[in-house]
Amino acid sequence: MVFKRVKSFCLAVLLFSPGLAVLPTAQAAGFEEKKGETHFEGRNREFRWESDRVHYKCSSGKKVTVIYMNIQPQGHLAFIDYDGVMRLMQPYRASGNSVKYMALDDHNSFRWHRIGDRGFLSYLPYGKHGEQRLEKLCQVDD
């Protein structure tokens, strides 16, 4: 059930992103699932994506769930579930095994910094300088 909600949300993001075709409803879209890969076709555009769900346990005791998505031909996205709220993020800096993600919402700007199997969550208030660290150390939770 959660996967279907994420898929619908992903579909909405794909359909309403600049430069992409818009379909009237999600039911009008055709999905085809094959071994961890989802395929979508609509209005002469084709998208393929793979996702990887990772659960992290932070030093504060809180849990963070991240769904990393590789969407072809668009690129990468991450959905961060923190305190029961799902936030959509895009990568803005990568080097080696480190990737920094930034929320698409400027007024609610969360940041996720992934280094290997660890992560750090921070928040940058709108119109302010300097991030506030929310979670200092999050490790992959087996």
Number of C-alpha atoms within 10 A of each C-alpha: 6 7 8 9 10 14 15 14 14 18 17 15 13 17 18 13 12 9 8 14 13 15 15 8 10 15 9 9 13 10 14 10 9 8 6 9 12 16 16 15 13 16 10 6 10 11 14 15 18 15 17 11 12 15 16 20 19 21 12 11 10 12 20 23 19 21 18 18 18 17 18 13 11 13 11 17 20 23 21 25 16 14 10 10 8 15 18 20 22 20 18 11 11 13 8 7 9 14 17 19 23 23 23 15 12 12 11 13 17 24 25 22 18 18 16 12 13 17 22 19 23 18 18 19 15 11 7 7 8 9 14 13 14 14 20 13 15 22 19 16 14 7
